[in-house]
């Protein structure tokens, strides 16, 4: 019964967010006729219309709004019950739904995951690797319990605890006019006026696909830099490799250097104080963490307690 109600609330929210049946069905990975039939059957069972079909985009009726409000309460009660059962079970069994920013997947996560699996062998782990905005939305929709992400996070409904900080680096490839042959791959402060980067060709991550682009845009804004954006990609390592080929500049988190072979590029920090990114464990505000999620949070904080002050 609970799962049926949970699905109905998920479908209604998708209709409101997407604005029509076709877009909602696509987002839910179901057919439009199935979604229409499901909502109509639900309305027939309740004897009320839950959505306004005449307007564009689709909106909820008052009954629809109240239905979702009650579903939220049911979700909260159900989750509290599951969390208490897991605590009673003393972590012998359970499930952790963990979101992860892909940048952190090959470094931070694998500093934590083997230890977690070894400590709690009975906990099943469902790993969701998505861009920052996607996993933030997943937190709010209770599709994941907790996530590893990077700041900035602007949504006030998401709480987080910092694990560590690393530099954001400007990558200057060999052959560029700002390249210094004797510097090698040492990380140093950018020696020129940062505004001089105006007009330079950049390979950037796409907007909406991660925290790095948010920080990059902040650098451009703070120093009145108007870049010539040569290419945008969803993959930071792609941007790094393309920049190393000599076609333009890019920004990367320092962790990318740890996960890739050294190149002949120069690496510069930007700003005083330097721009950094903070790695955090994030979770939904106002909701109790499940026992597996709380255990992951505490393990992560313990692992990195010397790295962030």
C-alpha positions as CSV (number, residue, x, y, z in Angstrom):
1,X,0.0,0.0,0.0
2,X,2.8,2.4,0.9
3,X,4.7,1.8,-2.2
4,X,1.6,2.4,-4.4
5,X,1.0,5.7,-2.7
6,X,4.7,6.6,-3.0
7,X,4.6,6.0,-6.7
8,X,1.4,8.0,-7.2
9,X,3.0,11.0,-5.4
10,X,6.1,10.6,-7.5
11,X,4.0,10.7,-10.7
12,X,2.1,13.8,-9.6
13,X,5.2,15.7,-8.8
14,X,6.7,14.8,-12.1
15,X,3.6,16.2,-13.8
16,X,3.9,19.5,-12.0
17,X,7.6,19.8,-12.5
18,X,7.5,18.9,-16.2
19,X,4.3,20.7,-17.1
20,X,2.6,18.1,-19.2
21,X,2.0,14.3,-19.6
22,X,4.5,13.7,-22.4
23,X,7.5,15.4,-20.6
24,X,6.6,13.8,-17.3
25,X,6.3,10.3,-18.8
26,X,9.7,10.8,-20.5
27,X,11.3,11.9,-17.2
28,X,9.8,8.9,-15.4
29,X,10.8,6.4,-18.2
30,X,7.2,5.2,-18.7
31,X,4.8,5.6,-21.5
32,X,2.4,8.6,-21.7
33,X,-0.7,6.4,-22.0
34,X,0.3,4.5,-18.9
35,X,0.9,7.7,-16.9
36,X,-2.5,9.1,-18.0
37,X,-4.3,5.9,-17.1
38,X,-2.6,5.7,-13.7
39,X,-3.5,9.3,-12.8
40,X,-7.1,8.8,-14.0
41,X,-7.5,5.6,-12.0
42,X,-6.1,7.3,-8.9
43,X,-8.6,10.2,-9.3
44,X,-11.5,7.7,-9.8
45,X,-10.5,5.9,-6.6
46,X,-10.5,9.1,-4.7
47,X,-13.5,10.6,-6.4
48,X,-11.7,13.9,-7.0
49,X,-9.7,15.6,-9.7
50,X,-6.0,16.0,-8.6
51,X,-4.7,18.0,-11.6
52,X,-6.0,20.9,-13.7
53,X,-5.9,19.6,-17.3
54,X,-7.2,22.7,-19.0
55,X,-4.2,25.0,-18.3
56,X,-0.6,24.9,-19.5
57,X,1.5,24.0,-17.7
58,X,-0.5,21.4,-15.7
59,X,-1.1,22.4,-12.1
60,X,-2.5,20.6,-9.0
61,X,-6.0,21.2,-7.8
62,X,-6.5,21.9,-4.1
63,X,-7.2,18.2,-3.6
64,X,-4.0,17.3,-5.4
65,X,-2.0,19.7,-3.2
66,X,-3.5,18.1,0.0
67,X,-2.9,14.6,-1.4
68,X,0.8,15.3,-1.8
69,X,0.9,16.9,1.7
70,X,-0.4,13.7,3.2
71,X,2.0,11.6,1.1
72,X,4.9,13.7,2.5
73,X,3.8,12.8,6.0
74,X,3.4,9.2,5.1
75,X,6.9,9.2,3.6
76,X,8.3,10.7,6.8
77,X,6.6,8.1,9.0
78,X,7.7,5.3,6.8
79,X,11.3,6.4,6.7
80,X,11.4,6.9,10.5
81,X,10.1,3.3,10.9
82,X,12.7,1.9,8.5
83,X,15.5,3.9,10.3
84,X,14.3,2.6,13.7
85,X,14.2,-1.0,12.4
86,X,17.7,-0.6,11.1
87,X,19.0,0.7,14.4
88,X,17.3,-2.2,16.2
89,X,19.0,-4.6,13.8
90,X,22.3,-3.0,14.7
91,X,23.4,-2.6,11.1
92,X,23.4,-6.4,10.4
93,X,21.2,-5.7,7.4
94,X,20.1,-2.6,5.6
95,X,20.6,-0.4,2.5
96,X,22.5,2.8,1.9
97,X,21.4,4.8,-1.1
98,X,24.5,6.9,-1.8
99,X,24.8,9.8,-4.3
100,X,28.2,10.8,-5.6
101,X,29.5,13.6,-7.8
102,X,31.5,11.7,-10.6
103,X,34.5,13.9,-9.9
104,X,34.8,12.4,-6.5
105,X,34.1,8.8,-7.6
106,X,37.6,7.8,-8.4
107,X,39.2,9.4,-5.4
108,X,37.2,10.4,-2.3
109,X,34.6,7.6,-2.6
110,X,37.2,4.9,-2.8
111,X,39.0,6.2,0.2
112,X,35.8,5.5,2.1
113,X,33.9,2.7,0.4
114,X,36.2,-0.3,1.1
115,X,36.4,0.6,4.8
116,X,32.6,1.0,5.0
117,X,31.9,-2.4,3.2
118,X,34.4,-4.1,5.5
119,X,32.9,-2.6,8.6
120,X,29.3,-3.2,7.6
121,X,29.2,-6.2,5.3
122,X,25.5,-6.7,5.7
123,X,24.6,-3.2,4.3
124,X,23.6,-3.2,0.6
125,X,24.9,-0.1,-1.2
126,X,23.0,1.5,-4.1
127,X,25.4,4.0,-5.8
128,X,24.0,6.9,-7.8
129,X,26.7,8.7,-9.9
130,X,25.2,12.0,-11.3
131,X,26.0,15.7,-11.7
132,X,25.6,17.9,-8.6
133,X,22.2,19.3,-9.6
134,X,20.8,15.8,-10.2
135,X,21.9,14.3,-6.9
136,X,20.7,17.4,-5.0
137,X,17.3,16.9,-6.5
138,X,17.5,13.2,-5.6
139,X,18.2,14.1,-2.0
140,X,15.1,16.3,-1.9
141,X,12.9,13.6,-3.5
142,X,14.3,10.9,-1.0
143,X,15.7,8.9,-3.9
144,X,19.0,8.8,-2.1
145,X,19.9,8.9,1.7
146,X,23.1,11.0,1.6
147,X,25.7,12.1,-1.0
148,X,29.3,13.2,-1.5
149,X,29.3,16.5,-3.3
150,X,31.2,19.7,-3.8
151,X,30.3,23.2,-2.7
152,X,28.6,25.5,-3.5
153,X,25.2,24.1,-2.6
154,X,22.6,26.9,-2.7
155,X,19.4,25.0,-1.8
156,X,18.6,25.8,1.9
157,X,16.7,22.4,2.2
158,X,20.1,20.6,2.0
159,X,22.4,20.4,4.9
160,X,26.1,19.4,4.6
161,X,29.3,18.8,6.6
162,X,32.6,19.6,5.1
163,X,35.3,16.9,4.7
164,X,38.2,18.7,3.1
165,X,39.3,21.4,0.7
166,X,41.5,21.4,-2.5
167,X,42.6,24.0,-4.9
168,X,40.9,24.9,-8.2
169,X,43.7,25.0,-10.8
170,X,44.1,26.9,-14.0
171,X,45.6,24.6,-16.6
172,X,47.9,26.3,-19.1
173,X,49.1,23.9,-21.9
174,X,52.5,23.9,-23.4
175,X,52.8,26.4,-26.3
176,X,50.4,28.9,-24.8
177,X,51.7,32.5,-24.4
178,X,51.4,32.2,-20.6
179,X,53.3,28.9,-20.5
180,X,56.6,28.8,-18.6
181,X,58.9,26.0,-19.7
182,X,61.0,26.0,-16.5
183,X,58.0,25.7,-14.2
184,X,57.0,22.1,-15.0
185,X,53.9,20.8,-13.3
186,X,54.5,22.6,-10.0
187,X,51.5,24.4,-8.6
188,X,52.1,28.1,-8.2
189,X,50.1,31.3,-8.0
190,X,49.0,32.8,-11.3
191,X,51.7,35.5,-11.8
192,X,49.7,37.9,-14.0
193,X,46.6,40.1,-13.5
194,X,43.8,37.6,-13.6
195,X,41.7,39.9,-15.8
196,X,44.3,39.3,-18.5
197,X,42.5,36.0,-19.1
198,X,39.7,37.9,-20.9
199,X,39.4,36.7,-24.5
200,X,41.4,33.5,-23.8
201,X,40.0,30.3,-25.2
202,X,38.5,28.0,-22.5
203,X,37.3,24.4,-22.4
204,X,34.6,24.4,-19.6
205,X,32.2,22.0,-18.0
206,X,28.6,22.7,-19.0
207,X,26.4,24.8,-16.8
208,X,24.2,22.7,-14.5
209,X,26.5,19.7,-14.7
210,X,28.5,20.2,-11.5
211,X,29.9,22.5,-8.9
212,X,33.1,23.2,-10.8
213,X,31.2,25.3,-13.4
214,X,29.6,27.3,-10.5
215,X,33.1,28.1,-9.2
216,X,34.5,28.8,-12.6
217,X,31.7,31.3,-13.3
218,X,32.4,32.9,-9.9
219,X,36.1,33.4,-10.9
220,X,35.0,34.9,-14.2
221,X,32.6,37.2,-12.4
222,X,35.0,38.3,-9.6
223,X,37.7,39.2,-12.0
224,X,35.5,40.6,-14.8
225,X,36.9,37.9,-17.2
226,X,35.0,37.5,-20.5
227,X,36.3,34.1,-21.8
228,X,36.1,32.8,-25.3
229,X,34.4,29.5,-24.7
230,X,35.7,27.1,-27.3
231,X,34.0,24.0,-26.0
232,X,31.7,22.8,-23.2
233,X,31.6,19.2,-21.9
234,X,29.9,17.3,-19.1
235,X,33.2,15.5,-18.3
236,X,36.0,17.3,-16.4
237,X,38.6,14.9,-17.4
238,X,37.7,15.4,-21.1
239,X,38.1,19.2,-20.6
240,X,41.5,18.5,-18.9
241,X,42.8,16.3,-21.7
242,X,41.6,18.6,-24.5
243,X,43.3,21.6,-22.8
244,X,46.5,19.6,-22.5
245,X,46.5,19.1,-26.3
246,X,47.1,22.8,-26.5
247,X,43.8,24.2,-27.9
248,X,42.8,26.2,-24.8
249,X,42.8,26.7,-21.0
250,X,40.6,25.1,-18.5
251,X,40.0,24.9,-14.7
252,X,40.2,21.6,-12.8
253,X,39.9,20.5,-9.2
254,X,43.3,19.4,-7.9
255,X,42.0,15.9,-7.5
256,X,42.1,15.5,-11.3
257,X,45.9,15.6,-11.1
258,X,45.9,12.7,-8.7
259,X,43.8,10.6,-11.0
260,X,45.6,11.3,-14.3
261,X,49.1,10.9,-15.7
262,X,51.3,14.1,-15.4
263,X,51.2,16.4,-18.4
264,X,53.6,19.1,-19.6
265,X,51.0,21.8,-18.7
266,X,51.5,24.5,-16.1
267,X,49.1,24.6,-13.1
268,X,48.2,27.9,-11.3
269,X,46.1,28.7,-8.3
270,X,43.8,31.7,-8.8
271,X,42.9,34.5,-6.3
272,X,44.1,35.6,-2.8
273,X,42.8,33.7,-1.0
274,X,42.9,31.1,-3.6
275,X,39.7,29.6,-5.0
276,X,39.1,26.2,-3.6
277,X,36.4,23.6,-3.7
278,X,35.0,22.0,-0.6
279,X,34.0,18.3,-0.5
280,X,31.0,17.7,1.7
281,X,28.6,15.0,2.8
282,X,25.1,16.3,2.2
283,X,21.7,15.2,3.3
284,X,18.2,16.6,3.5
285,X,17.5,19.1,6.2
286,X,15.0,18.2,8.9
287,X,15.0,14.4,8.3
288,X,16.7,11.8,10.5
289,X,19.4,9.9,8.7
290,X,19.1,6.1,8.4
291,X,21.5,4.1,10.5
292,X,23.6,3.2,7.3
293,X,23.7,6.8,6.2
294,X,24.6,8.1,9.7
295,X,27.4,5.4,9.9
296,X,28.7,6.6,6.5
297,X,28.6,10.3,7.6
298,X,30.6,9.5,10.8
299,X,33.1,7.4,9.0
300,X,33.7,10.1,6.4
301,X,34.2,12.8,9.0
302,X,36.6,10.6,11.0
303,X,38.6,9.7,7.8
304,X,39.1,13.4,6.9
305,X,39.1,15.0,10.4
306,X,42.8,16.2,10.0
307,X,42.1,17.6,6.5
308,X,39.6,20.3,7.3
309,X,39.6,22.9,10.1
